[in-house]
Amino acid sequence: MPLGHRERHRTKNIGWLRAAVLGANDGILSTASLVLGVTAAHGTRSSVLVAGVAGPVAGAMSMAAGEYVSVHSQADTEQADLERERAELKADGKGEHRELTAIYVGRGLEPSLAKKVAGQLMAHDAVGAHARDELGIPETLRARPIQAALSSAASFAVGAATPILITAVTPAAGLMVFVSGNLAALPGGPGCLGGARRGGACCRAQFVSPSGVHWPWA
């Protein structure tokens, strides 16, 4: 008997991938902008580096807190809907069965088959069936606050490290060239993980890249 092939879908990466891309881009842009601001105020190289290190620490904490709170609000909403669905299933199981049957009929099944499918799915996992097909909350796309917070904070720190290292080891005038290149290259990895075209993501990053500035020590 031949073995079934395994399909690798990328939607399971959406939860942490979105937070990671946001954090990394924000890390590059925020830190580069901070370095540029201190430089424009005629700060020394050491003061620029101090500001560049302090910024990512605060930024990573802010990104983590913001992602956790925002995604947790989504998780709370999902949980409230699921609790309501459990109560409705307990109070009117037959009505919920008819509701699920109508959903499957609307998707193209014959009424008799839709009724049978709804009955079997509800017998297996009634809440899961209604969450997926009525509420539109599949298990793979559930809100995961901690995962989003950690992804965002870690990627922010990684993104912020780029302009800091460039400022420390290269002529300052080259910072924007390197930052712009990283902004273009950064979406390529997530683009592969998400199955999207890298070209479009790279072009989007270029529209938000910071402009050059006069560097006192260049």
Secondary structure, DSSP 8 states (H G I E B T S, - for coil): ---------SGGGHHHHHHHHHHHHHHHHHHHHHHHHHHHTT--HHHHHHHHHHHHHHHHHHHHHHHHHHHHHHHHHHHHHHHHHHHHHHH-HHHHHHHHHHHHHHTT--HHHHHHHHHHHHHHHHHHHHHHHTS---GGG---HHHHHHHHHHHHHHHHHHHHHHHHHS-GGGHHHHHHHHHHHTTHHHHHHHT--HHHHHHHHHHT-------TT-
